[in-house]
């Protein structure tokens, strides 16, 4: 059965799929519509009238020039999205609205009701995320909360899921611990082999490219087309790339999930995540899950991520550019056994990366002689922060085998930060020599 016929009977909260909504090009999506559709309170038609504060940060289409939706044009418009909604004397940054309750006499329909349903600060950050994704976006308190919303909001007993064998390990743990007892089965497949083996019988195909931590790639467009022909939903985890580096929805994915804890926030001080989709039924399902489960982001964390998104393009450009300089130098260093980086011409994913990615990213996988050598290198480098996350302004690194990832004991995931690149390289080179 074709994709549309198979899906129509499986919409979790009723309704039917609009193929046009799934395949809508980014340039045809009005930014104000993205904001309004992406409010994520999950309240449905009762949300007909909201206080002025709710829409203060919404983009004004009359003020937005007709620009091509390149990363540069997205970045240029992002800090100005709320300008048309500001009254004279209003604060330009969004306020942190710390409220669990709202003034609500009489009929509550159409007004803010309770802090689990919506909050102006997280709606402000959803507006920025929706602008970058070109799709309604729903904010969550972490990347795993976003993934959980997709799984528990869309899957039912008897469904079958395909997961990457070499992607973020917590996704597989979640499936093992909590999906299997519900009668939802899952299989694993290496990222580089995702296009092979077919997708018949799967309700949901979850792809992560580049995969974390090994940085294997797969062809998103090929996977999406084949999975849709088999009647499956396609979910892409875009945490390693951000919307500035790769656009899975434009390549056919139904849903994007991401941990905005990483580069989007960029300052290592907030956990956050989001789900984005151009299918209203899927947005409604994850919004309802958030509202009913209470998996909501905090207002202050939302404010921090809003601040981070305004400088993401500058930081991401610096980090990617530095990684493109450092990776080939690491490849030539005698103490480095191997390097994985999609920007290297001889990397197995290089040709595909050039086709489907706007940048090669800021993550580098490097293998040293042993676990002991890797740990000494990380400890010796004065410009590396030993940490288990990535995407911050500081360069960070860790030996991923310590978490059980299927990598060599000496494999190091290096997250290139915003330090001046020659200073950073000098510190890396010195530490490699001392390790």
C-alpha positions in Angstrom: 0.0 0.0 0.0 1.3 3.5 -0.8 2.3 5.9 1.9 -0.9 8.0 2.0 -3.2 5.0 2.1 -1.3 3.3 4.9 -0.9 6.4 7.1 -4.4 7.7 6.9 -5.8 4.9 9.1 -3.0 5.4 11.7 -3.3 9.1 12.6 -3.1 8.9 16.4 -5.6 11.7 17.1 -7.9 11.5 14.1 -7.8 13.5 10.9 -6.0 12.8 7.6 -2.7 13.5 6.2 -2.2 16.3 3.6 0.6 15.2 1.3 1.1 18.8 0.3 1.8 19.7 3.9 4.5 17.0 4.2 6.2 18.0 0.9 5.7 21.8 1.2 8.8 23.6 0.1 10.4 25.9 2.7 9.9 29.0 0.5 6.1 28.5 0.5 5.7 28.5 4.3 4.8 31.9 5.7 6.8 32.6 8.9 3.7 34.0 10.7 1.8 30.8 9.9 4.7 28.7 11.2 4.6 30.6 14.5 0.9 30.4 14.9 0.7 26.7 13.9 3.7 25.9 16.1 2.3 27.2 19.4 2.4 23.7 20.8 -0.1 24.2 23.6 -2.1 21.4 22.2 -5.4 23.1 23.1 -7.0 22.8 19.6 -9.8 25.1 18.5 -10.3 26.7 21.9 -7.2 28.8 21.3 -8.9 31.4 19.3 -7.9 34.5 21.3 -4.8 35.0 23.4 -3.5 38.0 25.3 -1.2 40.4 23.3 1.9 39.0 25.0 1.5 35.6 23.3 2.0 37.1 19.9 4.4 39.8 20.7 7.3 37.8 19.3 5.6 36.5 16.2 7.1 37.5 12.9 5.3 40.1 10.9 5.2 39.0 7.2 4.7 42.6 6.1 8.2 43.4 7.4 9.9 40.3 6.0 11.7 40.9 2.7 11.3 38.3 -0.1 14.6 36.5 0.3 15.6 33.0 -0.8 15.7 30.7 2.2 19.4 30.2 2.3 21.2 29.8 5.7 22.4 33.4 5.4 18.9 34.8 4.8 17.4 32.7 7.7 20.1 34.0 10.0 19.7 37.6 8.9 15.9 37.6 9.6 16.0 35.6 12.8 16.9 38.4 15.2 14.2 40.6 13.7 11.3 38.2 13.8 9.5 40.0 16.6 10.1 43.5 15.5 6.7 44.1 13.9 4.8 43.0 17.1 6.7 45.3 19.5 4.8 48.3 20.9 6.8 51.5 21.6 8.7 51.1 24.8 8.5 47.3 24.8 11.6 45.3 25.8 13.3 43.8 22.7 14.3 40.5 24.3 11.5 38.3 25.4 10.7 38.4 29.1 11.0 35.3 31.3 7.4 34.5 32.2 7.6 32.5 35.4 3.9 31.6 35.8 2.1 28.4 36.6 -1.3 30.1 36.6 -2.9 33.0 34.7 -5.7 35.4 35.5 -8.8 33.5 34.3 -12.2 34.6 35.4 -15.3 33.2 33.6 -15.1 31.2 30.4 -11.5 30.0 30.0 -11.8 29.2 26.3 -9.3 31.1 24.1 -7.1 32.4 27.0 -4.1 31.1 28.8 -5.2 28.6 31.5 -2.3 26.8 33.1 1.5 26.6 32.9 1.5 23.0 31.7 -0.5 24.1 28.6 1.6 27.0 27.3 4.0 29.8 28.2 5.0 32.9 26.3 8.7 32.4 26.8 8.7 28.9 25.3 6.5 30.1 22.5 9.1 32.8 21.7 11.8 30.2 21.3 9.4 28.0 19.2 9.0 30.9 16.9 12.7 31.0 16.3 13.0 27.2 15.9 10.0 27.2 13.5 11.7 29.9 11.4 14.9 27.9 11.2 13.2 24.6 10.4 10.6 26.0 8.1 8.0 24.1 10.0 6.0 24.3 13.3 8.2 23.4 16.2 7.3 22.1 19.6 9.8 22.7 22.5 10.7 20.1 25.1 12.9 20.0 28.2 15.6 17.9 26.5 16.4 16.1 23.3 15.4 12.8 24.8 12.1 14.3 25.8 11.5 15.3 22.2 12.3 11.7 21.0 10.1 10.3 23.7 7.2 12.5 22.5 7.5 11.1 19.0 7.7 7.5 20.2 4.9 7.7 22.8 2.7 10.2 20.9 2.8 8.3 17.6 3.4 4.6 18.3 1.0 1.9 19.4 1.3 -1.8 20.4 2.2 -4.0 17.5 4.2 -1.2 15.7 7.7 -1.9 14.5 10.5 0.7 14.5 13.9 0.8 12.8 16.8 2.4 14.8 20.4 3.2 13.9 22.8 0.7 15.5 25.5 3.3 15.7 23.5 6.4 16.7 23.0 7.9 20.1 22.8 4.9 22.5 20.1 6.4 24.8 17.5 6.2 22.0 18.1 2.4 21.8 17.9 2.1 25.6 14.6 3.9 25.6 13.2 1.5 23.1 14.5 -1.5 24.9 13.3 -0.4 28.4 10.0 1.2 27.6 8.8 0.4 24.0 9.2 -3.3 24.1 7.0 -3.8 27.2 4.3 -2.0 25.3 4.5 -4.4 22.4 6.4 -2.1 20.2 9.3 -3.9 18.6 12.5 -2.5 17.1 15.3 -3.5 14.9 18.8 -2.0 14.4 20.7 -1.2 11.3 24.1 0.5 10.7 23.6 4.1 9.5 25.6 3.6 6.4 23.4 0.6 5.4 20.1 2.3 6.1 19.1 2.5 2.4 19.6 -1.3 2.1 17.4 -4.0 3.5 14.1 -2.3 2.8 11.5 -0.8 5.1 8.4 -3.0 4.7 6.6 -3.6 8.0 8.0 -0.6 9.8 5.7 2.1 11.2 8.6 4.4 12.0 12.1 4.7 10.6 14.5 6.7 12.8 17.6 7.9 11.2 20.6 9.9 12.6 23.0 11.3 10.1 25.8 12.0 10.8 25.5 9.4 13.5 26.8 10.2 17.0 29.5 9.4 17.7 31.0 7.6 14.7 29.8 10.2 12.1 28.6 7.6 9.6 26.2 9.1 7.0 23.2 7.8 5.0 21.3 9.3 2.1 18.2 11.0 3.7 16.4 11.5 0.4 16.8 7.9 -0.6 15.8 6.6 2.8 12.7 8.9 3.0 11.5 7.9 -0.5 11.9 4.2 0.2 10.4 4.3 3.7 7.4 6.3 2.4 6.8 3.8 -0.3 6.7 1.1 2.4 4.2 3.2 4.5 6.6 4.3 7.2 7.1 7.6 8.9 10.7 9.0 8.7 12.1 10.7 11.8 15.6 12.4 11.5 17.7 13.3 14.5 19.5 16.4 13.4 21.3 17.2 16.6 24.8 17.0 15.1 24.1 19.4 12.3 21.4 22.0 13.3 19.2 23.5 10.6 22.1 25.6 9.4 24.1 22.5 8.4 21.4 20.1 7.2 17.7 20.3 6.5 16.0 16.8 6.8 12.5 18.1 6.2 13.6 19.4 2.8 15.0 16.0 2.0 11.8 14.2 2.8 11.8 13.5 6.5 8.4 13.7 8.2 9.8 14.8 11.5 13.0 16.3 12.8 14.1 15.9 16.4 17.1 17.6 18.0 18.8 18.2 21.3 19.1 22.0 21.4 21.2 21.5 24.5 24.1 21.3 22.1 25.0 24.0 19.5 21.6 25.8 19.4 21.9 26.9 23.0 25.7 26.8 22.7 26.6 27.8 26.2 26.3 24.5 28.1 23.9 25.9 30.6 20.5 24.5 29.6 18.9 21.2 28.6 16.4 21.6 25.7 15.0 19.9 22.6 12.4 20.2 19.9 10.3 18.4 17.4 9.5 19.9 14.0 7.2 18.7 11.3 5.2 20.1 8.3 2.3 17.7 9.0 -0.2 19.3 11.3 -1.4 15.9 12.6 2.1 15.0 13.8 2.6 18.4 15.4 -0.7 18.0 17.2 0.2 14.5 18.4 3.5 15.5 20.0 1.9 18.7 21.4 -0.9 16.7 23.1 1.7 14.3 24.5 3.6 17.3 26.0 0.5 18.8 27.5 -0.8 15.6 29.0 2.5 14.1 30.1 3.8 17.4 31.5 7.0 17.1 29.5 7.4 20.9 29.3 10.4 23.2 29.0 11.1 25.7 31.8 10.7 29.4 31.0 14.2 30.2 32.0 15.7 27.4 29.9 13.6 28.6 27.1 15.0 32.1 27.5 18.5 30.8 27.5 17.9 28.9 24.3 16.3 31.9 22.6 19.4 33.9 23.4 21.6 31.1 22.0 19.7 30.7 18.8 20.3 34.4 18.0 24.0 33.8 17.7 23.9 30.2 16.4 24.8 31.0 12.9 27.9 32.9 13.9 29.1 30.2 16.3 28.2 27.4 13.9 30.1 29.0 11.1 33.2 29.5 13.3 33.1 25.9 14.6 32.6 24.3 11.2 35.3 26.4 9.6 37.8 25.5 12.4 36.9 21.8 12.1 37.7 22.0 8.4 41.2 23.3 9.2 41.9 21.0 12.1 40.7 17.6 10.7 43.2 17.3 7.8 46.0 18.3 10.3 44.9 15.6 12.7 44.9 13.1 9.8 48.6 13.9 9.1 49.7 13.7 12.7 51.8 10.6 13.5 50.1 9.9 16.8 46.6 9.8 15.3 45.7 6.5 13.9 42.5 7.5 12.0 40.1 10.5 11.6 36.4 10.6 10.7 35.2 13.9 9.4 32.7 14.3 6.5 34.7 17.2 5.1 37.8 15.2 4.4 38.0 14.3 0.7 38.8 10.7 1.4 36.1 10.2 4.0 33.6 7.5 3.1 30.7 10.0 3.5 32.3 13.0 1.8 30.4 12.8 -1.6 27.1 12.3 0.2 27.9 15.1 2.7 28.5 17.5 -0.2 25.1 16.7 -1.7 22.9 16.8 1.4 24.7 19.0 4.0 25.3 22.7 3.9 28.4 22.4 6.1 30.5 19.4 7.2 29.9 20.0 10.9 32.1 20.7 13.9 32.5 17.1 15.2 35.6 15.1 14.5 36.2 11.5 15.3 39.8 10.6 16.0 41.3 7.3 17.1 44.4 7.2 19.2 46.6 4.2 20.1 44.7 3.2 23.3 42.3 4.3 25.9 45.2 5.4 28.1 46.6 7.6 25.3 43.2 9.1 24.6 42.7 10.0 28.2 46.1 11.5 28.5 45.5 13.6 25.4 42.2 15.0 26.7 43.7 15.7 30.1 46.8 17.3 28.7 45.1 19.7 26.3 44.6 23.1 27.9 41.9 24.1 25.4 39.8 21.0 25.7 37.0 20.7 28.3 36.5 17.0 29.2 32.7 16.6 28.9 30.1 14.3 27.6 28.2 16.8 25.6 29.1 18.8 22.5 28.4 22.0 20.6 29.4 24.5 23.3 31.6 27.6 22.7 34.5 25.7 24.3 36.1 22.8 22.5 35.3 19.5 24.3 36.2 15.9 24.0 35.6 12.5 25.5 36.5 8.9 24.9 33.2 7.4 23.8 33.9 3.8 24.6 33.5 4.5 28.2 29.8 4.7 27.6 29.6 1.5 25.7 29.5 2.8 22.2 30.8 0.4 19.6 34.0 2.3 18.8 37.7 1.6 19.4 39.0 2.1 23.0 41.1 5.1 21.8 38.3 6.8 19.8 37.8 10.4 20.8 34.8 12.5 19.8 36.2 16.1 19.5 33.7 18.9 19.4 35.4 22.0 18.0 34.5 25.2 19.7 34.8 28.9 19.1 38.4 29.4 20.1 40.7 31.0 17.6 41.7 28.1 15.4 45.5 28.5 15.3 45.6 28.8 19.1 43.4 25.7 19.4 45.5 23.7 16.9 48.7 24.6 18.8 47.1 23.2 22.0 45.9 20.1 20.3 49.3 19.5 18.7 51.1 19.9 22.0 48.8 17.5 23.8 49.1 14.9 21.1 52.9 15.1 21.4 52.7 14.7 25.2 50.2 11.8 25.2 
